[in-house]
Structures are given as structure tokens and as C-alpha cells.
């Protein structure tokens, strides 16, 4: 049970890193090519903002990139910790 709990946390963080990196790429690729006053930004079916001005899109993209990097670093640290615990128990 402890094994499953440790690795499920890693899986959730890796999924968060992949999804946030994907969202950052989507926002970055939009650039300033939008219609109207702005765009709505959703993440995990949660509305982050309903009217993001086009000049702030790169800032939000960078935020999602930073989130993915932090989640990836934490998941790598958890993987190392899990491997050390597995080696110590054998």
C-alpha cells in the first residue's frame, strides 16, 4: 500500500507537468493572433480567467512553463526518494 501511495504522487506530478507544459505551448503558439478583446484560459476544467488581454498571453504561458518545471523537479526528487527507499528495504 505504501508503495502505491508513493508512486501515485509521482504519477500525479508528472501528469501535472505534462498538462501545464502543453497549456503553455498552446498559449505561446497563440501569440497575439486572437479575435476580440481577449481569450478565456481554462486549466483542469477550471476557469483561470475569462478575458485575458493579448499582451498578457506570453506571461501566462511562462507561468505554465514554470509550473511544469517545478512539478517535474519535485517529481524527480520523489522518484529519487522512492528508489532509495526501495533499495534500503531490500
Gaussian input, Z-matrix of N, CA and C with variables (Angstrom, degrees):
# hf/3-21g

backbone

0 1
 N
 C     1     B1
 C     2     B2     1     A1
 N     3     B3     2     A2     1     D1
 C     4     B4     3     A3     2     D2
 C     5     B5     4     A4     3     D3
 N     6     B6     5     A5     4     D4
 C     7     B7     6     A6     5     D5
 C     8     B8     7     A7     6     D6
 N     9     B9     8     A8     7     D7
 C    10    B10     9     A9     8     D8
 C    11    B11    10    A10     9     D9
 N    12    B12    11    A11    10    D10
 C    13    B13    12    A12    11    D11
 C    14    B14    13    A13    12    D12
 N    15    B15    14    A14    13    D13
 C    16    B16    15    A15    14    D14
 C    17    B17    16    A16    15    D15
 N    18    B18    17    A17    16    D16
 C    19    B19    18    A18    17    D17
 C    20    B20    19    A19    18    D18
 N    21    B21    20    A20    19    D19
 C    22    B22    21    A21    20    D20
 C    23    B23    22    A22    21    D21
 N    24    B24    23    A23    22    D22
 C    25    B25    24    A24    23    D23
 C    26    B26    25    A25    24    D24
 N    27    B27    26    A26    25    D25
 C    28    B28    27    A27    26    D26
 C    29    B29    28    A28    27    D27
 N    30    B30    29    A29    28    D28
 C    31    B31    30    A30    29    D29
 C    32    B32    31    A31    30    D30
 N    33    B33    32    A32    31    D31
 C    34    B34    33    A33    32    D32
 C    35    B35    34    A34    33    D33
 N    36    B36    35    A35    34    D34
 C    37    B37    36    A36    35    D35
 C    38    B38    37    A37    36    D36
 N    39    B39    38    A38    37    D37
 C    40    B40    39    A39    38    D38
 C    41    B41    40    A40    39    D39
 N    42    B42    41    A41    40    D40
 C    43    B43    42    A42    41    D41
 C    44    B44    43    A43    42    D42
 N    45    B45    44    A44    43    D43
 C    46    B46    45    A45    44    D44
 C    47    B47    46    A46    45    D45
 N    48    B48    47    A47    46    D46
 C    49    B49    48    A48    47    D47
 C    50    B50    49    A49    48    D48
 N    51    B51    50    A50    49    D49
 C    52    B52    51    A51    50    D50
 C    53    B53    52    A52    51    D51
 N    54    B54    53    A53    52    D52
 C    55    B55    54    A54    53    D53
 C    56    B56    55    A55    54    D54
 N    57    B57    56    A56    55    D55
 C    58    B58    57    A57    56    D56
 C    59    B59    58    A58    57    D57
 N    60    B60    59    A59    58    D58
 C    61    B61    60    A60    59    D59
 C    62    B62    61    A61    60    D60
 N    63    B63    62    A62    61    D61
 C    64    B64    63    A63    62    D62
 C    65    B65    64    A64    63    D63
 N    66    B66    65    A65    64    D64
 C    67    B67    66    A66    65    D65
 C    68    B68    67    A67    66    D66
 N    69    B69    68    A68    67    D67
 C    70    B70    69    A69    68    D68
 C    71    B71    70    A70    69    D69
 N    72    B72    71    A71    70    D70
 C    73    B73    72    A72    71    D71
 C    74    B74    73    A73    72    D72
 N    75    B75    74    A74    73    D73
 C    76    B76    75    A75    74    D74
 C    77    B77    76    A76    75    D75
 N    78    B78    77    A77    76    D76
 C    79    B79    78    A78    77    D77
 C    80    B80    79    A79    78    D78
 N    81    B81    80    A80    79    D79
 C    82    B82    81    A81    80    D80
 C    83    B83    82    A82    81    D81
 N    84    B84    83    A83    82    D82
 C    85    B85    84    A84    83    D83
 C    86    B86    85    A85    84    D84
 N    87    B87    86    A86    85    D85
 C    88    B88    87    A87    86    D86
 C    89    B89    88    A88    87    D87
 N    90    B90    89    A89    88    D88
 C    91    B91    90    A90    89    D89
 C    92    B92    91    A91    90    D90
 N    93    B93    92    A92    91    D91
 C    94    B94    93    A93    92    D92
 C    95    B95    94    A94    93    D93
 N    96    B96    95    A95    94    D94
 C    97    B97    96    A96    95    D95
 C    98    B98    97    A97    96    D96
 N    99    B99    98    A98    97    D97
 C   100   B100    99    A99    98    D98
 C   101   B101   100   A100    99    D99
 N   102   B102   101   A101   100   D100
 C   103   B103   102   A102   101   D101
 C   104   B104   103   A103   102   D102
 N   105   B105   104   A104   103   D103
 C   106   B106   105   A105   104   D104
 C   107   B107   106   A106   105   D105
 N   108   B108   107   A107   106   D106
 C   109   B109   108   A108   107   D107
 C   110   B110   109   A109   108   D108
 N   111   B111   110   A110   109   D109
 C   112   B112   111   A111   110   D110
 C   113   B113   112   A112   111   D111
 N   114   B114   113   A113   112   D112
 C   115   B115   114   A114   113   D113
 C   116   B116   115   A115   114   D114
 N   117   B117   116   A116   115   D115
 C   118   B118   117   A117   116   D116
 C   119   B119   118   A118   117   D117
 N   120   B120   119   A119   118   D118
 C   121   B121   120   A120   119   D119
 C   122   B122   121   A121   120   D120
 N   123   B123   122   A122   121   D121
 C   124   B124   123   A123   122   D122
 C   125   B125   124   A124   123   D123
 N   126   B126   125   A125   124   D124
 C   127   B127   126   A126   125   D125
 C   128   B128   127   A127   126   D126
 N   129   B129   128   A128   127   D127
 C   130   B130   129   A129   128   D128
 C   131   B131   130   A130   129   D129
 N   132   B132   131   A131   130   D130
 C   133   B133   132   A132   131   D131
 C   134   B134   133   A133   132   D132
 N   135   B135   134   A134   133   D133
 C   136   B136   135   A135   134   D134
 C   137   B137   136   A136   135   D135
 N   138   B138   137   A137   136   D136
 C   139   B139   138   A138   137   D137
 C   140   B140   139   A139   138   D138
 N   141   B141   140   A140   139   D139
 C   142   B142   141   A141   140   D140
 C   143   B143   142   A142   141   D141
 N   144   B144   143   A143   142   D142
 C   145   B145   144   A144   143   D143
 C   146   B146   145   A145   144   D144
 N   147   B147   146   A146   145   D145
 C   148   B148   147   A147   146   D146
 C   149   B149   148   A148   147   D147
 N   150   B150   149   A149   148   D148
 C   151   B151   150   A150   149   D149
 C   152   B152   151   A151   150   D150
 N   153   B153   152   A152   151   D151
 C   154   B154   153   A153   152   D152
 C   155   B155   154   A154   153   D153
 N   156   B156   155   A155   154   D154
 C   157   B157   156   A156   155   D155
 C   158   B158   157   A157   156   D156
 N   159   B159   158   A158   157   D157
 C   160   B160   159   A159   158   D158
 C   161   B161   160   A160   159   D159
 N   162   B162   161   A161   160   D160
 C   163   B163   162   A162   161   D161
 C   164   B164   163   A163   162   D162
 N   165   B165   164   A164   163   D163
 C   166   B166   165   A165   164   D164
 C   167   B167   166   A166   165   D165
 N   168   B168   167   A167   166   D166
 C   169   B169   168   A168   167   D167
 C   170   B170   169   A169   168   D168
 N   171   B171   170   A170   169   D169
 C   172   B172   171   A171   170   D170
 C   173   B173   172   A172   171   D171
 N   174   B174   173   A173   172   D172
 C   175   B175   174   A174   173   D173
 C   176   B176   175   A175   174   D174
 N   177   B177   176   A176   175   D175
 C   178   B178   177   A177   176   D176
 C   179   B179   178   A178   177   D177
 N   180   B180   179   A179   178   D178
 C   181   B181   180   A180   179   D179
 C   182   B182   181   A181   180   D180
 N   183   B183   182   A182   181   D181
 C   184   B184   183   A183   182   D182
 C   185   B185   184   A184   183   D183
 N   186   B186   185   A185   184   D184
 C   187   B187   186   A186   185   D185
 C   188   B188   187   A187   186   D186
 N   189   B189   188   A188   187   D187
 C   190   B190   189   A189   188   D188
 C   191   B191   190   A190   189   D189
 N   192   B192   191   A191   190   D190
 C   193   B193   192   A192   191   D191
 C   194   B194   193   A193   192   D192
 N   195   B195   194   A194   193   D193
 C   196   B196   195   A195   194   D194
 C   197   B197   196   A196   195   D195
 N   198   B198   197   A197   196   D196
 C   199   B199   198   A198   197   D197
 C   200   B200   199   A199   198   D198
 N   201   B201   200   A200   199   D199
 C   202   B202   201   A201   200   D200
 C   203   B203   202   A202   201   D201
 N   204   B204   203   A203   202   D202
 C   205   B205   204   A204   203   D203
 C   206   B206   205   A205   204   D204
 N   207   B207   206   A206   205   D205
 C   208   B208   207   A207   206   D206
 C   209   B209   208   A208   207   D207
 N   210   B210   209   A209   208   D208
 C   211   B211   210   A210   209   D209
 C   212   B212   211   A211   210   D210
 N   213   B213   212   A212   211   D211
 C   214   B214   213   A213   212   D212
 C   215   B215   214   A214   213   D213
 N   216   B216   215   A215   214   D214
 C   217   B217   216   A216   215   D215
 C   218   B218   217   A217   216   D216
 N   219   B219   218   A218   217   D217
 C   220   B220   219   A219   218   D218
 C   221   B221   220   A220   219   D219
 N   222   B222   221   A221   220   D220
 C   223   B223   222   A222   221   D221
 C   224   B224   223   A223   222   D222
 N   225   B225   224   A224   223   D223
 C   226   B226   225   A225   224   D224
 C   227   B227   226   A226   225   D225
 N   228   B228   227   A227   226   D226
 C   229   B229   228   A228   227   D227
 C   230   B230   229   A229   228   D228
 N   231   B231   230   A230   229   D229
 C   232   B232   231   A231   230   D230
 C   233   B233   232   A232   231   D231
 N   234   B234   233   A233   232   D232
 C   235   B235   234   A234   233   D233
 C   236   B236   235   A235   234   D234
 N   237   B237   236   A236   235   D235
 C   238   B238   237   A237   236   D236
 C   239   B239   238   A238   237   D237
 N   240   B240   239   A239   238   D238
 C   241   B241   240   A240   239   D239
 C   242   B242   241   A241   240   D240
 N   243   B243   242   A242   241   D241
 C   244   B244   243   A243   242   D242
 C   245   B245   244   A244   243   D243
 N   246   B246   245   A245   244   D244
 C   247   B247   246   A246   245   D245
 C   248   B248   247   A247   246   D246
 N   249   B249   248   A248   247   D247
 C   250   B250   249   A249   248   D248
 C   251   B251   250   A250   249   D249
 N   252   B252   251   A251   250   D250
 C   253   B253   252   A252   251   D251
 C   254   B254   253   A253   252   D252
 N   255   B255   254   A254   253   D253
 C   256   B256   255   A255   254   D254
 C   257   B257   256   A256   255   D255
 N   258   B258   257   A257   256   D256
 C   259   B259   258   A258   257   D257
 C   260   B260   259   A259   258   D258
 N   261   B261   260   A260   259   D259
 C   262   B262   261   A261   260   D260
 C   263   B263   262   A262   261   D261
 N   264   B264   263   A263   262   D262
 C   265   B265   264   A264   263   D263
 C   266   B266   265   A265   264   D264
 N   267   B267   266   A266   265   D265
 C   268   B268   267   A267   266   D266
 C   269   B269   268   A268   267   D267

   B1=1.4512
   B2=1.5271
   B3=1.3189
   B4=1.4561
   B5=1.5243
   B6=1.3241
   B7=1.4644
   B8=1.5276
   B9=1.3285
   B10=1.4615
   B11=1.5258
   B12=1.3078
   B13=1.4602
   B14=1.5315
   B15=1.3334
   B16=1.4698
   B17=1.5210
   B18=1.3198
   B19=1.4604
   B20=1.5225
   B21=1.3274
   B22=1.4645
   B23=1.5292
   B24=1.3186
   B25=1.4641
   B26=1.5161
   B27=1.3221
   B28=1.4676
   B29=1.5225
   B30=1.3297
   B31=1.4646
   B32=1.5260
   B33=1.3207
   B34=1.4663
   B35=1.5249
   B36=1.3188
   B37=1.4660
   B38=1.5282
   B39=1.3315
   B40=1.4665
   B41=1.5260
   B42=1.3361
   B43=1.4617
   B44=1.5265
   B45=1.3233
   B46=1.4659
   B47=1.5221
   B48=1.3273
   B49=1.4658
   B50=1.5223
   B51=1.3232
   B52=1.4656
   B53=1.5236
   B54=1.3284
   B55=1.4610
   B56=1.5272
   B57=1.3172
   B58=1.4671
   B59=1.5267
   B60=1.3379
   B61=1.4631
   B62=1.5272
   B63=1.3271
   B64=1.4622
   B65=1.5287
   B66=1.3207
   B67=1.4694
   B68=1.5266
   B69=1.3219
   B70=1.4607
   B71=1.5189
   B72=1.3409
   B73=1.4676
   B74=1.5209
   B75=1.3310
   B76=1.4680
   B77=1.5243
   B78=1.3302
   B79=1.4627
   B80=1.5237
   B81=1.3237
   B82=1.4670
   B83=1.5257
   B84=1.3411
   B85=1.4642
   B86=1.5258
   B87=1.3373
   B88=1.4646
   B89=1.5212
   B90=1.3127
   B91=1.4623
   B92=1.5132
   B93=1.3107
   B94=1.4623
   B95=1.5155
   B96=1.3191
   B97=1.4572
   B98=1.5289
   B99=1.3434
   B100=1.4572
   B101=1.5146
   B102=1.3205
   B103=1.4599
   B104=1.5225
   B105=1.3001
   B106=1.4530
   B107=1.5172
   B108=1.3403
   B109=1.4635
   B110=1.5191
   B111=1.3208
   B112=1.4582
   B113=1.5133
   B114=1.3283
   B115=1.4585
   B116=1.5200
   B117=1.3179
   B118=1.4549
   B119=1.5171
   B120=1.3211
   B121=1.4604
   B122=1.5248
   B123=1.3364
   B124=1.4599
   B125=1.5211
   B126=1.3308
   B127=1.4613
   B128=1.5173
   B129=1.3301
   B130=1.4716
   B131=1.5287
   B132=1.3180
   B133=1.4627
   B134=1.5247
   B135=1.3124
   B136=1.4617
   B137=1.5212
   B138=1.3187
   B139=1.4556
   B140=1.5270
   B141=1.3320
   B142=1.4604
   B143=1.5266
   B144=1.3088
   B145=1.4586
   B146=1.5177
   B147=1.3203
   B148=1.4611
   B149=1.5242
   B150=1.3038
   B151=1.4582
   B152=1.5287
   B153=1.3253
   B154=1.4605
   B155=1.5233
   B156=1.3374
   B157=1.4647
   B158=1.5239
   B159=1.3248
   B160=1.4668
   B161=1.5216
   B162=1.3151
   B163=1.4702
   B164=1.5319
   B165=1.3391
   B166=1.4669
   B167=1.5205
   B168=1.3297
   B169=1.4642
   B170=1.5297
   B171=1.3452
   B172=1.4726
   B173=1.5326
   B174=1.3279
   B175=1.4596
   B176=1.5239
   B177=1.3266
   B178=1.4592
   B179=1.5228
   B180=1.3332
   B181=1.4648
   B182=1.5233
   B183=1.3275
   B184=1.4675
   B185=1.5269
   B186=1.3166
   B187=1.4634
   B188=1.5209
   B189=1.3215
   B190=1.4647
   B191=1.5261
   B192=1.3364
   B193=1.4669
   B194=1.5289
   B195=1.3266
   B196=1.4648
   B197=1.5260
   B198=1.3404
   B199=1.4573
   B200=1.5221
   B201=1.3248
   B202=1.4661
   B203=1.5245
   B204=1.3184
   B205=1.4640
   B206=1.5254
   B207=1.3167
   B208=1.4670
   B209=1.5291
   B210=1.3360
   B211=1.4663
   B212=1.5221
   B213=1.3221
   B214=1.4593
   B215=1.5310
   B216=1.3259
   B217=1.4687
   B218=1.5328
   B219=1.3246
   B220=1.4652
   B221=1.5201
   B222=1.3361
   B223=1.4658
   B224=1.5286
   B225=1.3294
   B226=1.4701
   B227=1.5272
   B228=1.3264
   B229=1.4680
   B230=1.5277
   B231=1.3287
   B232=1.4633
   B233=1.5258
   B234=1.3270
   B235=1.4650
   B236=1.5254
   B237=1.3210
   B238=1.4714
   B239=1.5262
   B240=1.3270
   B241=1.4630
   B242=1.5301
   B243=1.3222
   B244=1.4652
   B245=1.5206
   B246=1.3053
   B247=1.4654
   B248=1.5264
   B249=1.3190
   B250=1.4690
   B251=1.5286
   B252=1.3454
   B253=1.4610
   B254=1.5166
   B255=1.3345
   B256=1.4626
   B257=1.5219
   B258=1.3408
   B259=1.4636
   B260=1.5290
   B261=1.3147
   B262=1.4631
   B263=1.5248
   B264=1.3250
   B265=1.4620
   B266=1.5250
   B267=1.3165
   B268=1.4704
   B269=1.4954
   A1=110.73
   A2=116.23
   A3=120.05
   A4=110.69
   A5=115.91
   A6=121.46
   A7=110.50
   A8=116.54
   A9=121.27
   A10=111.33
   A11=116.95
   A12=120.98
   A13=111.50
   A14=116.29
   A15=119.57
   A16=111.31
   A17=117.26
   A18=120.04
   A19=112.67
   A20=118.83
   A21=119.29
   A22=110.65
   A23=117.82
   A24=120.54
   A25=111.75
   A26=115.91
   A27=120.59
   A28=109.88
   A29=116.45
   A30=120.44
   A31=111.49
   A32=117.00
   A33=120.56
   A34=110.57
   A35=117.66
   A36=120.38
   A37=112.13
   A38=117.21
   A39=119.84
   A40=109.84
   A41=117.26
   A42=120.76
   A43=110.77
   A44=117.12
   A45=121.20
   A46=110.73
   A47=117.21
   A48=120.98
   A49=110.86
   A50=117.27
   A51=120.26
   A52=112.05
   A53=116.74
   A54=119.80
   A55=112.18
   A56=117.42
   A57=119.20
   A58=111.14
   A59=117.78
   A60=120.28
   A61=110.21
   A62=116.49
   A63=121.07
   A64=110.98
   A65=117.15
   A66=121.07
   A67=110.43
   A68=117.18
   A69=120.60
   A70=111.68
   A71=116.73
   A72=119.81
   A73=111.86
   A74=116.51
   A75=119.97
   A76=110.75
   A77=116.07
   A78=118.87
   A79=111.17
   A80=116.79
   A81=120.56
   A82=110.56
   A83=116.74
   A84=119.88
   A85=111.75
   A86=117.35
   A87=119.44
   A88=110.91
   A89=115.35
   A90=119.68
   A91=110.70
   A92=116.25
   A93=120.66
   A94=111.02
   A95=116.96
   A96=121.71
   A97=110.02
   A98=116.53
   A99=121.02
   A100=109.50
   A101=114.91
   A102=121.09
   A103=108.85
   A104=116.78
   A105=120.56
   A106=112.96
   A107=114.21
   A108=121.01
   A109=113.75
   A110=118.12
   A111=120.83
   A112=110.85
   A113=115.93
   A114=121.41
   A115=109.79
   A116=116.10
   A117=121.87
   A118=109.17
   A119=116.90
   A120=121.43
   A121=108.22
   A122=115.44
   A123=122.68
   A124=109.05
   A125=115.76
   A126=121.40
   A127=107.54
   A128=117.41
   A129=123.65
   A130=111.15
   A131=116.86
   A132=123.94
   A133=113.26
   A134=117.48
   A135=122.39
   A136=107.85
   A137=115.37
   A138=119.70
   A139=109.49
   A140=115.45
   A141=120.67
   A142=109.01
   A143=115.69
   A144=121.67
   A145=108.47
   A146=115.92
   A147=118.44
   A148=112.86
   A149=117.93
   A150=120.37
   A151=109.40
   A152=115.01
   A153=121.16
   A154=108.65
   A155=118.17
   A156=119.78
   A157=111.08
   A158=115.75
   A159=119.73
   A160=113.29
   A161=119.17
   A162=119.93
   A163=112.12
   A164=118.39
   A165=121.28
   A166=112.84
   A167=118.40
   A168=121.56
   A169=111.48
   A170=120.41
   A171=119.00
   A172=113.41
   A173=117.77
   A174=121.21
   A175=110.75
   A176=116.59
   A177=120.57
   A178=110.93
   A179=117.51
   A180=120.91
   A181=110.09
   A182=117.05
   A183=120.74
   A184=110.71
   A185=117.32
   A186=120.81
   A187=112.15
   A188=116.36
   A189=119.58
   A190=111.20
   A191=117.58
   A192=120.21
   A193=110.98
   A194=116.63
   A195=120.91
   A196=110.37
   A197=116.96
   A198=120.64
   A199=111.19
   A200=116.94
   A201=119.54
   A202=111.12
   A203=117.29
   A204=120.59
   A205=111.42
   A206=117.03
   A207=120.90
   A208=110.62
   A209=117.01
   A210=120.08
   A211=111.05
   A212=117.23
   A213=120.72
   A214=111.37
   A215=117.43
   A216=120.84
   A217=110.56
   A218=116.90
   A219=119.95
   A220=110.85
   A221=117.22
   A222=119.21
   A223=111.46
   A224=117.74
   A225=120.15
   A226=110.34
   A227=116.65
   A228=119.72
   A229=110.92
   A230=116.79
   A231=119.97
   A232=111.45
   A233=117.27
   A234=120.82
   A235=109.80
   A236=116.49
   A237=119.87
   A238=110.72
   A239=116.64
   A240=120.78
   A241=110.98
   A242=117.08
   A243=120.50
   A244=111.47
   A245=117.63
   A246=120.76
   A247=110.23
   A248=117.06
   A249=120.51
   A250=109.96
   A251=117.91
   A252=120.52
   A253=111.50
   A254=117.12
   A255=120.48
   A256=109.77
   A257=117.83
   A258=121.19
   A259=111.59
   A260=117.21
   A261=120.67
   A262=111.56
   A263=117.00
   A264=119.43
   A265=112.38
   A266=118.62
   A267=120.76
   A268=111.90
   D1=-41.98
   D2=179.25
   D3=-64.47
   D4=-36.86
   D5=177.90
   D6=-60.23
   D7=-45.94
   D8=-179.30
   D9=-65.13
   D10=-40.37
   D11=-179.07
   D12=-65.48
   D13=-40.99
   D14=-179.25
   D15=-65.76
   D16=-44.33
   D17=-176.23
   D18=-79.07
   D19=-23.80
   D20=176.41
   D21=-69.22
   D22=-33.80
   D23=175.02
   D24=-63.19
   D25=-39.83
   D26=176.93
   D27=-63.68
   D28=-44.59
   D29=-178.73
   D30=-62.53
   D31=-40.71
   D32=179.10
   D33=-64.90
   D34=-42.26
   D35=179.60
   D36=-67.30
   D37=-38.16
   D38=177.41
   D39=-65.89
   D40=-40.77
   D41=177.06
   D42=-62.66
   D43=-43.01
   D44=176.86
   D45=-60.59
   D46=-41.75
   D47=179.35
   D48=-63.75
   D49=-44.21
   D50=-179.37
   D51=-66.18
   D52=-44.16
   D53=-178.96
   D54=-67.72
   D55=-39.97
   D56=179.38
   D57=-70.46
   D58=-35.37
   D59=175.62
   D60=-64.87
   D61=-40.76
   D62=177.83
   D63=-63.01
   D64=-42.48
   D65=178.61
   D66=-65.04
   D67=-39.72
   D68=177.06
   D69=-62.42
   D70=-41.34
   D71=177.77
   D72=-64.62
   D73=-40.41
   D74=178.80
   D75=-63.01
   D76=-44.84
   D77=179.46
   D78=-66.52
   D79=-39.66
   D80=-179.35
   D81=-64.64
   D82=-38.18
   D83=-178.45
   D84=-71.38
   D85=-24.38
   D86=176.41
   D87=-65.22
   D88=-42.66
   D89=-177.62
   D90=59.06
   D91=-123.40
   D92=178.18
   D93=-112.66
   D94=19.71
   D95=-178.93
   D96=-91.12
   D97=71.86
   D98=179.58
   D99=-130.51
   D100=156.83
   D101=176.67
   D102=-100.29
   D103=144.67
   D104=176.26
   D105=83.58
   D106=-156.56
   D107=-175.12
   D108=-83.21
   D109=-25.20
   D110=-177.80
   D111=178.66
   D112=-170.08
   D113=-179.38
   D114=-128.22
   D115=160.27
   D116=172.65
   D117=-93.39
   D118=140.15
   D119=-180.00
   D120=-116.33
   D121=123.41
   D122=179.14
   D123=-120.77
   D124=142.47
   D125=175.80
   D126=-142.87
   D127=123.79
   D128=-174.51
   D129=55.20
   D130=44.15
   D131=179.81
   D132=61.94
   D133=15.31
   D134=177.40
   D135=-109.72
   D136=131.53
   D137=-179.83
   D138=-77.86
   D139=118.50
   D140=176.84
   D141=-79.31
   D142=-50.09
   D143=175.70
   D144=-151.80
   D145=147.35
   D146=-178.94
   D147=-96.27
   D148=-14.90
   D149=-179.75
   D150=-144.23
   D151=85.99
   D152=179.21
   D153=-92.33
   D154=116.42
   D155=178.84
   D156=-63.32
   D157=150.49
   D158=-174.72
   D159=-63.05
   D160=-27.46
   D161=-179.92
   D162=-75.02
   D163=-14.55
   D164=179.49
   D165=-99.21
   D166=-2.05
   D167=-179.26
   D168=-60.42
   D169=-46.15
   D170=178.31
   D171=-61.31
   D172=-31.37
   D173=177.93
   D174=-66.02
   D175=-44.09
   D176=177.77
   D177=-66.68
   D178=-38.48
   D179=177.29
   D180=-61.43
   D181=-44.14
   D182=178.04
   D183=-63.23
   D184=-36.90
   D185=177.07
   D186=-62.37
   D187=-41.59
   D188=177.45
   D189=-68.31
   D190=-35.51
   D191=175.95
   D192=-64.36
   D193=-41.91
   D194=178.80
   D195=-64.77
   D196=-41.91
   D197=177.12
   D198=-59.79
   D199=-42.42
   D200=-179.98
   D201=-66.73
   D202=-37.75
   D203=178.86
   D204=-66.15
   D205=-43.96
   D206=179.42
   D207=-64.42
   D208=-43.97
   D209=178.78
   D210=-63.29
   D211=-37.89
   D212=179.00
   D213=-67.98
   D214=-41.47
   D215=178.58
   D216=-63.64
   D217=-42.92
   D218=178.66
   D219=-65.09
   D220=-40.41
   D221=179.68
   D222=-67.00
   D223=-36.16
   D224=176.31
   D225=-64.80
   D226=-40.89
   D227=177.06
   D228=-63.58
   D229=-39.10
   D230=178.14
   D231=-67.91
   D232=-36.80
   D233=177.19
   D234=-62.78
   D235=-46.15
   D236=178.54
   D237=-60.11
   D238=-42.89
   D239=179.42
   D240=-64.53
   D241=-40.79
   D242=179.31
   D243=-66.42
   D244=-38.38
   D245=179.18
   D246=-67.69
   D247=-39.87
   D248=177.82
   D249=-63.82
   D250=-40.95
   D251=179.18
   D252=-66.46
   D253=-37.88
   D254=178.47
   D255=-66.56
   D256=-43.18
   D257=179.08
   D258=-65.31
   D259=-36.54
   D260=-178.52
   D261=-71.36
   D262=-30.35
   D263=-178.40
   D264=-79.24
   D265=-14.41
   D266=-178.74
   D267=-94.14

